[in-house]
Amino acid sequence: MSAVIPIKEVDYEQPVGDVCSTRHAWARVPVEPLPHERDELKDRIRRLLKERNAVMVSHYYVHPDLQDLAEETGGIVSDSLEMARFGRDHPAQTLVVSGVRFMGETAKILSPEKRVLMPDLDATCSLDLGCPIDEFSAFCDQHPDRTVVVYANTSAAVKARSDWLVTSSCALEIVKALKDKGHKILWAPDRHLGGYIQRETGADMVFWSGSCIVHDEFKAFELEDLKRQHPGAKVLVHPESPADVVALADAVGSTSAILKAAREMDAREFIVATDNGMMHKLRTLNPDKVFHEAPTAGNSATCKSCAHCPWMAMNGLAGLAHVLETGVNEVHVDPALGVRARLPIDRMLAFTAALKNGQPAGALVPNIGAA
């Protein structure tokens, strides 16, 4: 008889009035395997990846075992932008995406001919949950003169309703290029990231009012106290965090930017305000440096997240082995929806490729009226 997997209730903030059917979601809590089970599962996964012509694509926030396995077997550990690029360009016909649902959908949109599997299809995201397509479409209809820019943490349907997709690693550059061409922006769903981009670019923006339950819980008051305890530490902050937390940062950026800052900054000690799944890669790449988790406690704090996404935590070795053996948990996206959703993704990928190659990426942004 199979063991009953515990269910964790997850509370997240309701965005924009009553747009969601519930204020609560849930997450399964995978059972941590015993040491001998862990070794056996990893060996089985390595074998199955070869047999299935499959490659792993893992996010920095999932369990360290899934990060290490991805790199050991020719896959990648990265942020959502690099996950999208890698899955599109890799020759493997099966992609195993360890992350949350929108990442699997994005992989399928970019590679409709490939099979995309996930350890748990119910692994979701508070930003995705908080931006249902019907209400979001109505919000867009209220602002028909604005260019719709959505964050990657959204459903395929929301992407299909947008003009541009961005990740935290390219959002500033894309919004600045749009502003320079005269575009007014409708931004969704993360209000903190949107606010940061507006402050940095001066763009004319209206916001959907979503937030990430992990980053929204970081507390400036407690962060200031931790800084006093570690006066030589540099503070690295993801821009999905509240503005008063971002204001305390020595470096602000995406997961890849945080890794770069930790490597290049002249400091031995860091305080990190992002999902604590990042600590594995930070410590692996910088064994001579010390990393502290930014606090989520503080006055009136509820610690909904305690610095780790409950849905990222649903990815486990047993689930990964099971999908490779059985082919269950395949991601499906309606082909017509996928074609429309691919347009803003391709725009983002073309823009970031031009930036990377030193080409004038702004030329890819149309003037007003030409979008």
FIKE-493382 format. One line per field, with one value per residue: x, y, z of N, C-alpha, C in turn; residue in three letters; residue number from 1. Coordinates in steps of 0.001 Angstrom, whole numbers, plus 500000, padded with zeros to 6 digits. Atoms other than C-alpha are relative to their C-alpha. Layout:
nxx = (X ...)
nyy = (Y ...)
nzz = (Z ...)
caxx = (X ...)
cayy = (Y ...)
cazz = (Z ...)
cxx = (X ...)
cyy = (Y ...)
czz = (Z ...)
residuo = (ala ...)
num = (NUM ...)
This chain:
nxx = (500847 499153 500107 500780 499113 500637 500399 499737 500809 499166 500756 499349 500796 500957 499753 501028 501362 500417 499792 499688 501057 499594 498823 499076 499593 499415 498793 499581 498694 499363 499264 498560 499561 498882 498746 499874 501035 499556 498988 500648 500816 499123 499485 501101 500281 498932 500227 501222 499761 499346 500909 501134 499505 500571 499062 500592 499901 500365 499885 499155 500761 500403 499123 498627 499808 500473 499044 498762 500270 500130 498667 499234 500515 500002 501067 499640 500636 499979 501234 501034 499626 499074 500746 500755 499058 499355 500960 500281 498848 499394 500535 500792 501420 500776 499499 500536 499902 500142 500325 501444 500793 499814 498734 500303 500800 499124 499192 500870 500314 498831 499639 501262 499772 499336 500760 499575 500465 499661 500161 501340 500717 500724 499089 500442 499324 501000 500202 500859 501313 500618 500229 500846 500066 501201 499892 498886 500447 500861 499092 499360 501011 500188 498837 499672 498900 498740 499304 500141 498740 500239 498893 500029 500756 501408 500497 499917 501097 499611 498946 500629 500698 499004 499173 498619 499692 498706 499582 499343 498662 500042 501144 499578 499571 501139 500910 499333 500088 501384 500185 499289 500794 501266 501042 500494 499933 500839 499073 500574 500917 499343 500000 498699 499094 500465 499647 498553 499718 500475 499063 498726 500114 500907 501040 501413 500446 501085 499601 500783 499517 499593 498701 499454 500137 498670 499314 500846 499870 498776 500325 498902 499626 499151 498800 499100 499420 499020 498849 499227 499291 498953 499776 499239 500738 500723 501379 500424 501465 500789 500922 501374 500130 500570 499113 499122 498944 499151 499237 498869 499135 498772 500208 501376 500071 500540 499181 498687 499292 499571 498821 498891 499588 499312 498688 499139 499909 498880 500521 499978 501242 501158 501369 500677 501458 500738 500319 498778 499467 498804 498820 499196 499107 499116 498949 499189 499125 499186 499798 499243 500842 501068 501291 501070 501339 500686 501103 501402 500725 500073 501278 501218 499705 500687 499075 500690 499055 498741 498939 499939 501261 500553 500238 498689 499663 500720 499125 499177 499387 500962 500877 499222 499830 501312 500428 499127 500355 501379 500437 501109 499694 499588 500568 500704 500470 500807 499097 500326 499582 498547 499501 500147 499158 498593 499586 499261 498800 498990 499517 499043 498781 499276 499457 498883 498912 499345 499209 498862 499077 499557 500764 500965 501248 501112 500551 501036 501211 500644 500535 501437 500843 499461 499894)
nyy = (498810 498809 499084 498790 498841 498895 498805 498770 498859 498844 498759 498961 498775 499877 498774 499264 500315 501404 500565 501418 500782 500373 499335 501038 501044 501109 500593 501274 499987 501289 500661 500021 501401 500418 499945 501059 499748 498843 500454 500870 499146 499231 500928 500341 498818 499891 501033 499710 498852 500514 500880 499236 498848 498884 499108 499291 498547 499745 498633 499836 500089 501361 500732 500142 501244 499816 499100 500736 501016 499344 499674 501241 500783 499211 499008 498653 499342 498609 499254 500399 499602 500984 501252 499920 500097 501305 501010 499793 500269 501311 500999 501052 499977 499917 499044 500183 498668 499958 498622 499855 500292 499077 500336 501111 499483 499228 500972 500621 498984 499811 501280 500753 501345 500794 500397 499265 500657 499342 500885 499835 499006 499080 498967 498768 498760 499040 498983 500623 500162 498704 499261 500814 499396 499206 498714 499272 499485 498842 498916 499514 499293 498681 499173 500452 499233 500385 501217 500958 500667 500917 500743 501412 500779 499891 501119 499873 499136 498606 499671 499819 498707 498946 499574 500347 500755 499666 500600 498977 499714 499145 499096 498590 499615 500013 498893 498748 499886 499653 498601 499144 499946 499325 500905 500045 501420 500724 500984 501052 499780 499697 498550 499545 499926 498893 498739 499834 499633 498638 499077 500002 499560 498871 500333 499823 501375 500384 501284 501061 499982 501300 500060 501320 500202 500098 498716 499025 500169 499431 498862 499036 499771 501102 499988 498999 500590 500998 499238 499530 501165 500377 498693 500089 500775 499341 500467 500341 500013 500196 498858 500325 499653 498660 498875 499642 501004 499679 498792 500367 500917 499600 500427 500436 500651 501346 501047 500019 498785 500207 500867 499202 499044 500736 500399 498885 498928 500099 500279 501420 500316 499472 500262 500262 499917 500710 501357 500598 500997 499419 500134 501141 499588 498949 500591 500893 499207 499081 500730 499194 498885 500333 499489 500017 499770 498799 500418 499793 499679 498570 499548 500411 500967 501291 501007 500940 500721 500298 499897 501097 500190 501326 500738 500484 501119 501206 500752 500925 501101 501066 499530 499939 501370 500527 499479 500559 501400 500199 498995 499192 498591 499287 498665 499774 498642 499954 499525 498646 499104 500018 499157 498589 499751 500018 498717 499163 500710 499847 498621 499914 500750 499261 498793 500354 500500 498827 499387 500858 499939 498627 499379 499005 500695 499064 500008 501029 499454 499119 498722 500031 500201 501042 501254)
nzz = (500000 500094 498867 500213 500071 499288 500736 499261 500404 500331 500035 500805 500012 501088 500764 500728 499581 499973 501326 499913 499378 498651 499453 499562 500929 499254 500584 499428 499347 500298 498934 500265 500008 499167 500777 501003 501006 500775 500953 500990 500865 500883 501012 500910 500816 501000 501020 500745 500871 501203 500728 500538 500757 499251 499333 498869 499917 498603 499504 498823 498756 499659 499094 500502 500753 501372 500645 500290 501017 501305 500527 500186 501128 501234 500010 499561 498857 500437 499807 500959 501354 500547 500137 501253 501116 500021 500440 501424 500858 499756 500936 499344 500354 498765 499021 498654 499410 498545 499674 499824 501192 501122 500658 500891 501119 500882 500752 501007 501011 500852 500626 500051 500526 498973 498820 498820 498779 498744 498848 499431 500802 499133 499486 500639 499637 499530 501032 500995 499375 499766 501247 500874 501326 500269 499322 500584 501299 499739 499592 501236 500794 499413 500356 501363 500591 499367 500405 498902 499672 498890 499425 500391 499017 500387 500804 501456 500448 499724 500973 501305 499983 499832 501129 499680 498795 499422 498742 499176 500530 501199 499940 500034 501353 500923 499681 500401 501462 500310 499601 500950 501232 499720 499512 498635 499649 499047 499431 499146 498884 498730 499784 499490 501140 500839 499365 500132 501387 500212 499337 500713 501394 500169 500974 499659 499793 499089 499442 499366 498619 499488 499332 499702 498557 499397 499946 499328 498555 499451 499144 499920 498609 499571 500832 499422 498798 500417 500522 498845 499468 500962 500638 501243 500998 501078 500084 501360 499933 501225 500089 499613 498585 499764 500319 498894 499987 501152 499678 499144 500747 500689 501380 500257 501302 500172 499395 500666 499601 498618 500076 500551 498978 498931 500518 500389 499007 499074 498661 499636 499298 500714 499567 501268 499952 501038 499548 499460 500917 500616 499143 500441 501092 499495 499162 500828 500862 499196 498743 499037 499572 499058 500448 499007 500531 499517 499133 500360 498770 499732 499473 500721 501061 499925 500533 500879 500840 499315 501006 500971 500702 499711 501242 500426 499113 500430 500898 499248 500751 500279 501065 501241 500484 500395 501304 501029 500204 500458 500963 499488 499714 501206 500144 501266 500256 501222 501071 500457 498933 499985 501093 499596 498832 500391 500571 499043 499551 501052 499964 498899 500309 501042 499369 499122 500845 500576 498927 499714 501128 500201 501075 499507 499688 500080 501351 500049 499388 500970 499542 499707 501169 500871 499229)
caxx = (500000 501447 502127 499798 501622 500936 499154 500273 497784 499290 497887 498559 497390 494305 495128 492817 489689 487820 489426 490293 487987 489993 492471 494169 496076 497835 501093 502152 505104 507368 508803 512574 514137 516440 520141 520044 516767 518252 521256 519049 516681 519537 521034 517631 517076 520475 519683 516170 517351 519627 516998 514322 516555 515616 517334 516689 516021 516010 515408 517699 514858 514299 515937 519760 519557 517585 519990 523020 521420 520563 524177 525627 523501 524035 521080 521019 520302 519261 516681 513496 514979 517878 515554 513434 516418 518051 514932 514251 517769 518627 518270 516643 513068 511947 512403 512001 511289 511912 510212 506643 503839 504435 508004 506745 504171 506820 509015 506081 505179 508727 509072 505585 507072 508826 507461 507618 507336 507295 507814 504489 502024 500310 503414 502223 503062 501246 501800 500203 497350 496711 496387 493453 492969 489369 489974 493324 491780 489157 491930 493719 490481 490259 493624 493561 496229 498890 501454 500904 504093 503821 506294 507228 505393 502040 499872 500027 496679 497976 501092 498859 497070 500342 502572 505879 507136 509955 511924 513619 516911 515698 512680 514564 516107 512873 510705 513305 513355 509551 509531 512103 509748 506829 504974 502825 502954 500372 502398 501484 501498 504179 503625 507003 509010 506841 507403 511152 511187 509094 511442 514485 513127 510543 508143 504418 503034 499802 499988 498164 498439 500076 503039 505276 504531 508250 509677 506710 507563 511039 511053 513169 513081 514557 516963 518394 518919 520714 522915 523938 524896 527024 528331 530654 527980 526658 522919 521684 517976 515604 513392 510197 510831 509087 510533 511882 513841 515162 516286 518676 520373 523935 522887 519406 518688 517506 518804 521574 522442 522603 525023 527161 527206 528201 531079 532341 531677 534543 533014 533253 529814 526379 522758 520467 516821 515431 514179 516602 516876 519513 521796 522928 524345 525718 527626 528770 530222 531661 532947 535117 532196 529404 525727 522895 519188 517401 514728 511040 510104 509266 506427 503083 504824 502988 505903 503709 506821 509728 511919 511099 508395 506078 505439 509109 509431 506996 509763 511451 513552 510712 508411 511141 511870 508152 507495 510530 509408 505739 505510 502815 502666 503100 502523 499928 499188 496413 498260 496374 496967 500612 501127 499786 501678 504915 504925 505823 508269 510061 510211 511918 514353 515241 515739 517978 519955 520640 521776 524054 525603 526155 523536 521045 518207 516082 515630 513427 510903 508355 507329 503843 501218 503433 503112)
cayy = (500000 503393 505929 508889 512036 514933 518000 521451 524320 527433 530876 533571 537133 537699 540135 542787 542246 538982 537657 534185 531399 530798 532499 529201 526657 523467 521660 518063 517443 514746 512209 512593 509261 507342 507380 503984 504893 508200 506521 503940 506598 508675 505651 504764 508322 508436 505184 506253 509593 507734 505148 507791 510232 512746 515741 517455 521172 522265 525590 526939 526675 522893 520292 520153 516521 517599 520438 518165 515415 517846 518977 515482 514155 516916 519075 522528 524322 527892 530623 530469 532353 529945 526984 528163 528616 525332 523221 524755 524190 520789 517802 515526 514603 514474 517384 516793 520135 520329 523515 524766 524446 527618 526457 523179 525020 527388 524443 522856 526104 526455 522747 521512 518468 517320 515454 517586 515837 517202 515423 516888 518664 520279 522318 525844 529459 532152 534623 532235 531396 535060 536013 534056 534638 535894 538619 539496 539841 542179 544237 544463 545525 548440 549704 549135 551766 549940 547355 544235 542961 539849 538081 534490 533304 533136 530610 529907 531681 534873 534763 534443 537642 539574 541484 540799 538237 539065 537388 539199 538967 540942 542933 546197 546216 545319 547833 550561 549805 549943 553251 554712 553892 555625 552615 552817 549541 547255 545047 541718 539988 540810 544284 544422 543594 546000 548765 548198 548408 551575 553226 552250 553177 555898 554051 554822 551607 550260 547137 543920 543374 539966 538897 535917 534389 533772 537187 539118 537819 539356 542043 545203 545691 542242 542572 545761 543893 541043 543573 544986 541476 541025 544502 543278 541346 542457 542152 540404 540869 539540 542369 540434 541580 544600 548030 548624 545354 546239 549607 547814 545805 546074 544200 543616 541087 537744 534435 534473 538074 537112 534305 536712 539303 536708 535614 539068 541321 542021 540417 537132 537306 537794 538073 536679 537660 535070 531485 529501 526871 529253 528583 525246 526759 529831 527701 525192 527888 529957 527514 530192 532566 532640 533043 533934 533701 537041 536947 536484 537098 540470 542585 541142 538586 535366 533545 531989 530912 530850 531597 528455 527967 525114 524214 524065 521704 519289 518232 515115 512145 509646 511748 512248 508523 507754 510070 508778 505188 505699 508823 510302 513999 515098 518800 519608 523036 523599 523966 527106 528725 527677 529400 532675 532327 531728 535189 537172 534456 534586 538378 538090 535451 537456 540594 538873 537096 540461 541912 538957 539315 543064 543912 546815 544986 548142 547806 544760 546964 548538 552179 552948 551734 549040 546340)
cazz = (500000 499029 501713 502097 500995 503381 502040 503140 503087 501485 502165 499602 499243 497138 494293 492815 494875 494433 491282 492580 493650 496817 499079 499745 497731 498686 498110 498552 500833 499323 501713 501968 500929 503227 502222 500487 498732 497603 495979 494267 492937 491540 489780 488334 487108 485389 483587 482591 481211 478794 477871 477226 475304 477972 479534 482866 483174 486824 488523 491233 493763 493623 495865 495620 494446 491365 490671 490891 488803 486022 485702 486109 483241 480673 481622 483172 486435 485720 485941 483905 480916 480475 481112 478182 475883 476823 476372 472979 471677 473159 470792 473405 472523 476154 478550 482270 483909 487658 488713 488641 486122 484104 483393 481965 479866 478525 477560 475721 473958 472651 471795 470840 469099 472279 475263 478406 481786 485324 488655 489847 487565 490561 491436 490770 491669 493644 490798 488317 490710 491334 487655 486164 482455 482439 485003 483472 480014 481440 483057 479697 478002 480431 479139 475361 474703 476726 475690 477771 479427 481565 483778 482981 486129 484343 482533 478822 478452 480102 477941 474884 475939 476196 473802 475578 478051 480467 483226 486095 484198 481175 482361 482914 479449 477676 479535 479003 475272 475165 477069 474666 471778 473514 474877 477978 479898 481447 483794 485391 487740 490379 491780 493552 490439 488442 490977 490905 487105 487136 489637 487572 484130 484754 482447 482468 484000 485470 487600 488261 492005 492456 494545 495222 498622 499180 498333 499725 503211 503502 506198 506071 509853 510493 507569 509093 512357 510561 508791 512168 513281 510126 509297 506548 504702 501324 500740 497571 496816 494180 492838 493627 497216 498796 498016 501534 501286 497821 499214 501585 498815 497606 494462 493040 490335 489073 490347 487727 488663 492345 491496 489481 492272 494865 492656 491727 494736 497103 500190 502058 503636 502072 503146 500457 499983 497614 497829 499982 497258 495863 498811 497370 494190 495970 498465 495857 493604 496467 499105 500729 501320 503906 502983 505376 504580 504788 507505 506788 510424 511903 513213 512061 509857 509074 507422 504741 502886 505339 502298 500348 497739 498808 495174 494220 497199 495519 493115 494451 493364 493653 491497 488925 488685 488433 485477 483604 484107 483264 481093 483342 484253 480681 480049 477376 475908 473387 470047 468979 472356 472205 468850 470245 473537 471681 470096 473251 474313 470960 471198 474579 473363 470252 472350 474913 472177 470527 473860 474460 471010 471361 468746 469001 470768 470839 467080 467807 469641 467317 467573 468848 466405 464878 467583)
cxx = (500881 499750 499154 500941 499312 499690 500215 499088 500917 499110 500744 499051 499116 500272 498728 498587 499711 500172 500280 498899 500338 501196 501063 500337 500610 501231 500239 501386 500676 500730 501473 500494 501122 501274 500108 498956 500423 501015 499383 499157 500868 500590 498921 499689 501071 499781 498795 500175 500667 499027 498894 500427 499447 501104 499248 500264 499479 500186 500862 499248 499611 501066 501410 500247 499591 500868 501259 499796 499900 501377 500832 499613 499881 498874 500494 499262 500070 498734 499042 500340 500933 499345 499259 500916 500556 499057 499680 501128 500603 499382 499137 498526 499082 500693 499337 500258 499732 499842 498527 499308 500275 501302 499824 499191 500869 500868 499171 499653 501155 500400 498761 500166 500646 499024 500589 499353 500406 499838 498626 499298 499235 500894 499703 500756 498935 499745 499083 498578 499252 499743 499172 499676 498764 500096 501151 499624 499115 500831 500700 499022 499719 501119 500458 501166 501361 500558 500045 501306 499751 501282 499851 499125 498500 499622 500210 498927 500321 501115 499391 499269 500975 500676 501454 500028 501356 500293 500704 501388 499983 498904 500403 500331 498811 499057 500643 499923 498583 499718 500643 499266 498594 498885 499635 499744 498858 500836 499251 501022 500674 500144 501348 501024 499598 500374 501481 500356 499537 500947 501303 499905 499188 498887 498610 499387 498761 500222 498827 500604 500285 501311 500400 499951 501350 500592 499197 500183 501316 499687 501200 500469 500951 501292 501017 500684 501076 501241 500876 500806 501174 500372 500803 499269 499356 498623 499609 498499 499403 498945 498518 499747 499392 501045 500935 501111 500986 500896 501228 501058 501280 499962 498581 499979 499402 500892 501385 500816 500502 501238 501226 500531 500779 501410 500939 500177 501125 499471 500092 498679 498839 498711 499158 498488 499417 499724 501276 500490 501264 501261 500906 501000 500961 501157 500903 501018 500950 500300 500750 499189 498852 498707 498955 498663 499437 498780 498631 499166 499958 498649 498873 500257 499223 500893 499252 500999 501212 501133 500143 498613 499450 499772 501305 500393 499272 500823 500918 500527 498987 499054 500699 500191 498686 499588 500879 499646 498660 499553 498819 500490 500586 499264 499357 499558 499216 500835 499717 500412 501524 500611 499925 500925 501474 500482 500730 501256 501118 500541 501045 501306 500820 500667 501229 501173 500760 500870 501278 501063 500479 499300 498992 498624 498794 499351 498884 498683 499346 499616 498503 499209 500466 500053 499120)
cyy = (501238 500917 501214 501194 501175 501168 501214 501097 501204 501218 501004 501181 500061 501282 500614 499579 498517 499349 498510 499272 499635 500826 498984 499068 498894 499515 498661 500142 498654 499436 499952 498545 499738 499963 498915 500158 501140 499577 499148 500821 500782 499119 499660 501173 500180 499008 500348 501204 499565 499184 500778 501152 501291 500841 500745 501498 500370 501461 500021 499769 498572 499336 499867 498721 500169 500997 499233 498970 500622 500260 498751 499267 500814 500979 501336 500333 501488 500713 499677 500397 498971 498619 499970 499837 498581 498924 500106 499478 498606 498941 498914 500164 499983 500963 499718 501292 499902 501455 500085 500043 500946 499706 498829 500446 500780 499082 499366 500983 500164 498732 499118 498572 499082 499594 500740 499357 500832 499017 500100 501125 501011 501064 501303 501200 500995 501104 499491 499847 501320 500813 499143 500729 500868 501387 500826 500584 501230 501211 500601 500805 501400 500973 499656 500722 499570 498699 499057 499227 499101 499276 498532 499155 500121 498805 500243 500946 501471 500431 500292 501338 501171 500361 499580 499143 500469 499056 501087 500344 500918 501056 501464 500451 500072 501163 501338 500205 500365 501465 500936 500115 500562 499124 500285 498529 499582 498820 498976 498872 500543 501502 500511 500112 501140 501354 500297 500467 501426 501016 500123 500622 501282 499748 500285 498604 499946 498541 499109 499807 498610 500083 498551 499787 499847 501391 501064 499966 500523 501328 500931 500204 498922 499933 501022 499463 498976 500670 500513 498858 499591 501251 499936 499314 500900 499357 499816 499761 499746 501102 499659 500330 501389 501102 500342 498975 500270 501198 499701 499184 500664 499574 499464 499300 498616 498987 499954 501233 499895 499109 500776 500980 499313 499608 501198 501070 499726 499870 498505 499546 500691 499641 499939 499994 499436 498610 499292 498790 500468 499737 498855 500417 501090 499411 499071 500790 500899 499374 500802 501176 499495 500668 499823 500220 501290 499573 500258 500298 501517 500376 499644 498990 498712 498863 498940 499102 499480 499812 498768 499761 498600 499170 499530 498771 498713 499141 499105 498875 498929 500394 500040 498608 499444 500503 499469 498543 499845 500970 500815 501421 500712 501326 500122 501464 499955 500600 501424 501039 500103 500877 501464 500341 500062 501360 500880 499324 500156 501426 500172 499302 500687 501239 499658 499423 501156 500700 499213 500100 501419 500709 500993 499379 500915 500045 498963 500477 500961 501340 499849 499869 498889 498643 498912)
czz = (500000 501182 499622 500039 500683 499075 500898 499470 499784 499888 499131 499861 498770 499215 499429 500387 499983 498635 500036 500741 501433 500426 500390 498841 500853 499284 500667 500617 499736 501215 499617 500032 500990 499150 498937 498900 499077 498942 498897 499016 499022 498902 498971 499063 498925 498856 499133 499070 498694 499157 499299 499101 500598 500635 501099 499904 501387 500369 501259 501315 500383 500871 499415 499207 498541 499242 499581 498892 498615 499398 499739 498721 498714 499875 500515 501280 499703 500431 498854 498564 499366 499879 498667 498792 499861 499483 498523 499127 500174 499088 500645 499673 501219 500946 501340 500763 501495 500405 500284 498642 498829 499257 499041 498797 499021 499160 498884 498882 499018 499257 499896 499509 501033 501096 501197 501223 501209 501156 500648 499255 500854 500619 499265 500562 500434 498980 498900 500549 500104 498762 499036 498703 499776 500621 499421 498639 500171 500412 498784 499167 500540 499610 498576 499361 500526 499424 501197 500166 501203 500373 499617 500912 499777 499129 498516 499478 500237 499053 498627 499897 499994 498683 500196 501248 500512 501165 500792 499480 498787 500054 499897 498586 499044 500279 499631 498485 499555 500337 498985 498669 500237 500522 501454 500337 500909 500480 500859 500148 501254 500196 500500 498874 499074 500574 499899 498588 499703 500635 499215 498606 499824 499012 500567 500101 500886 500370 500364 501393 500545 500753 500205 501504 500689 500179 500742 501516 500583 500698 500153 501436 500487 499180 500528 501256 499645 499427 501141 500621 499106 499191 498710 498873 498949 499866 498530 500014 498627 499931 500171 501469 500162 499835 501149 500198 498865 500318 500848 499257 499515 498541 499890 498654 500064 500700 499358 500376 501441 500038 499522 501053 501116 499569 499868 501066 500994 501423 500241 500584 499303 500741 498737 500188 498713 500549 500453 499211 499301 500797 499548 498927 500461 500789 499207 499174 500783 501364 501068 500530 500874 499536 501101 499294 500578 500804 499391 501235 500189 500549 499052 498898 500221 499541 499203 499283 500754 498995 499118 499415 500265 498744 499374 500816 499625 499040 500822 499134 499633 498877 498660 499405 499464 498620 498880 499696 499288 498914 500468 500252 498782 499905 498620 499937 498699 498864 499532 501037 500032 498921 500391 501177 499631 499507 501017 500539 498978 499949 501101 499646 498918 500589 500847 499207 499366 501045 500243 498917 499700 498862 500565 500246 499887 498632 499854 500596 499020 500630 500271 498699 499102 500684 499426)
residuo = (met ser ala val ile pro ile lys glu val asp tyr glu gln pro val gly asp val cys ser thr arg his ala trp ala arg val pro val glu pro leu pro his glu arg asp glu leu lys asp arg ile arg arg leu leu lys glu arg asn ala val met val ser his tyr tyr val his pro asp leu gln asp leu ala glu glu thr gly gly ile val ser asp ser leu glu met ala arg phe gly arg asp his pro ala gln thr leu val val ser gly val arg phe met gly glu thr ala lys ile leu ser pro glu lys arg val leu met pro asp leu asp ala thr cys ser leu asp leu gly cys pro ile asp glu phe ser ala phe cys asp gln his pro asp arg thr val val val tyr ala asn thr ser ala ala val lys ala arg ser asp trp leu val thr ser ser cys ala leu glu ile val lys ala leu lys asp lys gly his lys ile leu trp ala pro asp arg his leu gly gly tyr ile gln arg glu thr gly ala asp met val phe trp ser gly ser cys ile val his asp glu phe lys ala phe glu leu glu asp leu lys arg gln his pro gly ala lys val leu val his pro glu ser pro ala asp val val ala leu ala asp ala val gly ser thr ser ala ile leu lys ala ala arg glu met asp ala arg glu phe ile val ala thr asp asn gly met met his lys leu arg thr leu asn pro asp lys val phe his glu ala pro thr ala gly asn ser ala thr cys lys ser cys ala his cys pro trp met ala met asn gly leu ala gly leu ala his val leu glu thr gly val asn glu val his val asp pro ala leu gly val arg ala arg leu pro ile asp arg met leu ala phe thr ala ala leu lys asn gly gln pro ala gly ala leu val pro asn ile gly ala ala)
num = (1 2 3 4 5 6 7 8 9 10 11 12 13 14 15 16 17 18 19 20 21 22 23 24 25 26 27 28 29 30 31 32 33 34 35 36 37 38 39 40 41 42 43 44 45 46 47 48 49 50 51 52 53 54 55 56 57 58 59 60 61 62 63 64 65 66 67 68 69 70 71 72 73 74 75 76 77 78 79 80 81 82 83 84 85 86 87 88 89 90 91 92 93 94 95 96 97 98 99 100 101 102 103 104 105 106 107 108 109 110 111 112 113 114 115 116 117 118 119 120 121 122 123 124 125 126 127 128 129 130 131 132 133 134 135 136 137 138 139 140 141 142 143 144 145 146 147 148 149 150 151 152 153 154 155 156 157 158 159 160 161 162 163 164 165 166 167 168 169 170 171 172 173 174 175 176 177 178 179 180 181 182 183 184 185 186 187 188 189 190 191 192 193 194 195 196 197 198 199 200 201 202 203 204 205 206 207 208 209 210 211 212 213 214 215 216 217 218 219 220 221 222 223 224 225 226 227 228 229 230 231 232 233 234 235 236 237 238 239 240 241 242 243 244 245 246 247 248 249 250 251 252 253 254 255 256 257 258 259 260 261 262 263 264 265 266 267 268 269 270 271 272 273 274 275 276 277 278 279 280 281 282 283 284 285 286 287 288 289 290 291 292 293 294 295 296 297 298 299 300 301 302 303 304 305 306 307 308 309 310 311 312 313 314 315 316 317 318 319 320 321 322 323 324 325 326 327 328 329 330 331 332 333 334 335 336 337 338 339 340 341 342 343 344 345 346 347 348 349 350 351 352 353 354 355 356 357 358 359 360 361 362 363 364 365 366 367 368 369 370 371)
